[in-house]
Amino acid sequence: MDTPTAIPSTIQSWFTIYFTQPSDPSAASYRGGPDDALAAAINQARISVDVAVYDLNLWSIRDALIATHRRGVTVRVVAESDNMDEQEFQDLKDAGIEVIGDRREGLMHDKFAVIDRNEVWTGSMNYTSGSAYLDNNNLIRLQSAKLAENYTHEFEQMFVDDHFGSNKTSGTPNPIVTISGSQIEVYFSPEDGTLEHILNAVGAAKQSIDFLAYSFTSDELGQALIKRARAGVTVRGVFDNDQYHSNAGTEFDTLRKEGIDVRLDGNSGLMHHKVFIIDGQVVITGSYNFSNNAEHNNDENTIIIHNPDIAAQYANEFQKIYAESKR
């Protein structure tokens, strides 16, 4: 039996966190990753499954969606039109599942699933073999009817109303949700002005800011980090190596010139996280790269979680990637 390449880093009644393990030799088996947990949850759905995903080629997710649809559960899918030629999307449609593409220049870049309108799965992981097994990614399950209501509202703007990007309207039912005493802020792009909320969280840092960034080209966010570093806050970050060498607008060099400890990742795949960990108390995660496109053009989702236990798990992931990074 293959050793699982991703196991839940912590389990509570209302959340479970998974990290991919691309450096694990068993990742080459393409088995046992976070997709297995998501597929199992889909297979247990009793009422509905809504999926908004940039790309899909994982058979585990495809098979779970088809099997769940055949059980009579309502299954709906929104995807990025540029990726609709994937065979797995065609398989869903052939099975009778309605799949809607965005059909626009901006990206439908979300990666979330809502199960039975009571459970949300989100994070940086696309539903692809590369994202689940070769790249560094996170997937988090959050159980809350109010949180699910937010994501269902966003989903239905796209699936039902056919509104994407700037055609969407703000009006998230529960922009701040409290689960077992932990506050979760919920923002969707481009309608919610996500960058302002990230800047507020970063600006409130008093001791430390650690971040993992696939794409980081936001000048405003870069300047906010510099301001906190000059105020004595310890700032560290790991950028994706491929993006650094291909993206002329990266903030990497600007931050390094300020003496901030930024590094390039050591994974041969992608360092695909979009994560901030602030003062060991707050985590920012989701599909939102730190870029102008994420802020203004793409469909994205971002959560800001105020919970030290969750922050500790993401901090462990940061330390692992930081230790493997290149100065």
Rosetta blueprint (number, residue, H / E / L):
1 M L
2 D L
3 T L
4 P L
5 T L
6 A L
7 I L
8 P E
9 S E
10 T E
11 I E
12 Q L
13 S L
14 W L
15 F E
16 T E
17 I E
18 Y E
19 F E
20 T L
21 Q L
22 P L
23 S L
24 D L
25 P H
26 S H
27 A H
28 A H
29 S H
30 Y L
31 R L
32 G L
33 G L
34 P H
35 D H
36 D H
37 A H
38 L H
39 A H
40 A H
41 A H
42 I H
43 N H
44 Q L
45 A L
46 R L
47 I L
48 S E
49 V E
50 D E
51 V E
52 A E
53 V E
54 Y L
55 D L
56 L E
57 N L
58 L L
59 W H
60 S H
61 I H
62 R H
63 D H
64 A H
65 L H
66 I H
67 A H
68 T H
69 H H
70 R H
71 R L
72 G L
73 V L
74 T E
75 V E
76 R E
77 V E
78 V E
79 A E
80 E L
81 S H
82 D H
83 N H
84 M L
85 D L
86 E L
87 Q H
88 E H
89 F H
90 Q H
91 D H
92 L H
93 K H
94 D H
95 A L
96 G L
97 I L
98 E E
99 V E
100 I E
101 G E
102 D L
103 R L
104 R L
105 E L
106 G L
107 L L
108 M E
109 H L
110 D L
111 K E
112 F E
113 A E
114 V E
115 I E
116 D L
117 R L
118 N L
119 E E
120 V E
121 W E
122 T E
123 G E
124 S L
125 M L
126 N L
127 Y E
128 T L
129 S H
130 G H
131 S H
132 A H
133 Y H
134 L H
135 D L
136 N E
137 N L
138 N E
139 L E
140 I E
141 R E
142 L E
143 Q E
144 S L
145 A H
146 K H
147 L H
148 A H
149 E H
150 N H
151 Y H
152 T H
153 H H
154 E H
155 F H
156 E H
157 Q H
158 M H
159 F H
160 V L
161 D L
162 D L
163 H L
164 F L
165 G H
166 S H
167 N H
168 K L
169 T L
170 S L
171 G L
172 T L
173 P L
174 N L
175 P L
176 I E
177 V E
178 T E
179 I E
180 S L
181 G L
182 S E
183 Q E
184 I E
185 E E
186 V E
187 Y E
188 F E
189 S E
190 P L
191 E L
192 D L
193 G L
194 T H
195 L H
196 E H
197 H H
198 I H
199 L H
200 N H
201 A H
202 V H
203 G H
204 A L
205 A L
206 K L
207 Q L
208 S E
209 I E
210 D E
211 F E
212 L E
213 A E
214 Y L
215 S L
216 F E
217 T L
218 S L
219 D H
220 E H
221 L H
222 G H
223 Q H
224 A H
225 L H
226 I H
227 K H
228 R H
229 A H
230 R H
231 A L
232 G L
233 V L
234 T E
235 V E
236 R E
237 G E
238 V E
239 F E
240 D L
241 N H
242 D H
243 Q H
244 Y H
245 H H
246 S H
247 N L
248 A L
249 G L
250 T L
251 E L
252 F H
253 D H
254 T H
255 L H
256 R H
257 K H
258 E L
259 G L
260 I L
261 D E
262 V E
263 R E
264 L E
265 D L
266 G L
267 N L
268 S L
269 G L
270 L L
271 M E
272 H L
273 H L
274 K E
275 V E
276 F E
277 I E
278 I E
279 D L
280 G L
281 Q L
282 V E
283 V E
284 I E
285 T E
286 G E
287 S L
288 Y L
289 N L
290 F E
291 S L
292 N H
293 N H
294 A H
295 E H
296 H H
297 N L
298 N L
299 D E
300 E E
301 N E
302 T E
303 I E
304 I E
305 I E
306 H E
307 N L
308 P H
309 D H
310 I H
311 A H
312 A H
313 Q H
314 Y H
315 A H
316 N H
317 E H
318 F H
319 Q H
320 K H
321 I H
322 Y H
323 A H
324 E L
325 S L
326 K E
327 R L
